[in-house]
Amino acid sequence: MDPLTLLREYTISNSLDRIVRVNDDFRFGSDYSFPATIETTYRSKHVQQTRRYTLETLVHFITNHHLKHTEYIQNARALRIPAVTLPDRKPLLDYLTGKVQSSDSIVPLDFPNINPQISNVDRSLQYEAGDSVGLDGGTSLIELIRAKERPIRDKEAMLVFKKRDFYSVLTSALKRDEERQRMEALQRKDNIVAKNRIESRGFGVGEEATKMRKIGEGVPIILVPSAFSTLITIYNVKEFLEDGVFIPTDVKLKQMKGGKPDCVTVQKKFSRDRVVTAYEVRDKPSALKSDDWDRVVAVFVLGKEWQFKDWPFKDHVEIFNKILGFFMRFEDDSVESAKVVKQWNVKIISISKNKRHQDRAAALEVWDKLEEFMRSRSR
């Protein structure tokens, strides 16, 4: 399947979050992988440009099409990704989102270096499997095509990754398990310290145990959207909450090595408190079990109702009574971007597009609200 058709299918099925960049390739789920710079069959209609758009350009465009064109161009330049021209924006978006079935901008890729004599072959000839009709003194059409093929992978190459072997996979898995156990031990220690603090203020152990159960046993969970169109994702949440620095998801993906993490652990590092609570950040609510939902304490919202589909709550009113909601936005975004969110009981956090020194204040605002919410749940 060609990358343009596959990208269109993922867009229509709302599965863009399954497209992950790993080094210089884009992985579509676990089925397909293409070089980021591969040319697609979609050609620019710009008068001065007849180039084909690369897969990198199209993925960046479809995940950022909500931006104004000037903002989109600036973002593409910052990432050094060729941009989609203004005349191409609407027809390309209509095609990728399924509003139109085809486009005259789609021009099939030419078969490279094929012998011109192929075009002179009598098209009325019918080739059957195993037919050896000769071209150029005995060379069959099938043989000629196979001579131009370039093998990409075989059954053995599918099991081989650069700088990766099964031992390193096992080692990484063990390290992750050790980290999880360490964080759980740290969380248990935090709970013991919290108990001692409350008991010293005159509360009983039984009363404290009741309060602790209200939060749920284990490490608290923060949910983030899996869509690339939101500011905070599982890729950049650690840098934002721990270091107070916002890194766009596109930029973070280029820096990452390996696949998408299932879970990220975050702590409030820039704090004077000696006791620091750890949180798990996840972006797959469907993978949570009933007991896991008791540990969910916060969610970064996308601003769309469908984000809460199949959640174990009656509606968003019940959700935000039990879970703390955050909505991240750029401070100069239009009012329309937060129109739906303003009707919900969520905290809107604004950051600058360019002034990264202001990110720390925004991250602290998130921590302050989260810690206040955790204290209220313990009462």
C-alpha positions, 0 to 999 in steps of 0.5 A, a space after each residue: 500500500 502506498 503511503 498517501 493512501 495509508 495516511 488517508 485511511 488513518 486520518 479518516 479512521 481518526 488513528 493519526 496517533 498510531 503514526 509514530 516517527 522512529 528516527 528517519 521512518 514513520 511507522 503506521 501501527 505495527 504493519 507498515 513503515 516508510 522513510 520520512 522523506 519518501 515522495 508520495 503521489 500527491 503533487 503540488 499545484 503551485 505554479 512555481 512548484 511541480 514537486 511531490 509532497 513527501 510523507 514527512 510534509 503530509 504527516 506534519 500538515 494533517 497533524 497541524 492543519 488547525 493552525 493558521 497558515 502563517 503559524 503552520 509555515 513558521 512551525 514547519 520552518 522551525 522543524 525544517 520540514 517542507 510546507 504545503 502551499 496555501 493553494 494546496 491546503 484545502 484540496 489536500 485536507 479534503 482528500 485526506 479527511 475523506 470529503 472527496 474521493 480523489 484528486 487530480 493532484 494525485 499523479 502515479 509515480 513513474 516506474 524508474 528506468 524502465 526500458 522504453 521498449 516496454 511502451 511499444 509492446 503490443 498491449 493486446 498481448 495477454 500474459 498468463 502466469 509463467 508466460 515468457 513472451 520475449 522482449 529484447 531478444 528473450 527477456 520477458 516483461 516479468 523478468 524486466 520488472 523484477 530486474 528493477 525491483 529493490 528488495 526492502 525486507 525479508 522474513 529475517 530482516 523483519 527480526 533485525 533492528 539497528 542497534 537492537 537485539 533481544 538481549 537489549 530488549 530484555 534488559 530494557 524490560 527489566 529496567 522498566 520493571 525495576 523503575 516501576 517497583 522503585 516508584 511504587 516503593 517511593 509511593 508507599 513511603 510517601 503514604 507512610 509519611 503522610 499518615 504520620 503527618 496527619 496522626 501528629 495533627 490528631 487524626 487516628 490511623 483508622 480515619 487516615 486509612 479511610 481517607 487513603 482509600 478514597 484516592 485508591 491504592 497505588 501510584 496516581 494516574 494522569 491521563 493525556 490525549 493520544 492525538 498529536 493535535 493537543 499540546 501535551 502528549 505522552 511524548 513531552 509531558 515529562 519535560 513539561 511537568 518535571 523540568 518546566 519546559 514545553 517541547 512540541 511533540 513533533 520536535 520531541 519525536 525527532 529526539 526520541 529513540 525507540 517506540 512510543 512508551 505505554 507509561 511515563 512516570 513524573 515527579 515534581 522536581 522543582 519543589 522544596 518539599 522533601 516528600 515528592 509524590 510520583 504519578 503515572 502518565 498514560 494515554 490509553 484509557 481503554 487499557 485501564 481496569 476498574 481498579 486503575 480508574 480509582 487511581 486516575 486523579 487528573 486528565 489533560 483534555 482535548 476539547 472534544 466530547 469523543 475523548 471520554 467515549 467508553 469512560 466509566 462515568 455518566 457524563 463530563 459533569 461527573 468526570 470533572 467532579 471526580 477527576 481534575 481537568 486541564 486544558 493546555 492552549 497557546 495564549 494567543 489562540 482564538 477564543 473558539 479553540 476553548 469554546 467547549 472547554 469553558 463549559 466544563 469544570 476544567 482549569 485552562 493553562 495558557 503558554 506562550 508559543 515562543 517564550 519558553 522561560 514562561 513555561 515553568 510558571 505554567 507547569 507550577 500552576 498545574 502542580 499547585 492545582 493537582 496538589 490542592 486536588 489531592 489534598 481535597 480527595 484525602 479529606 
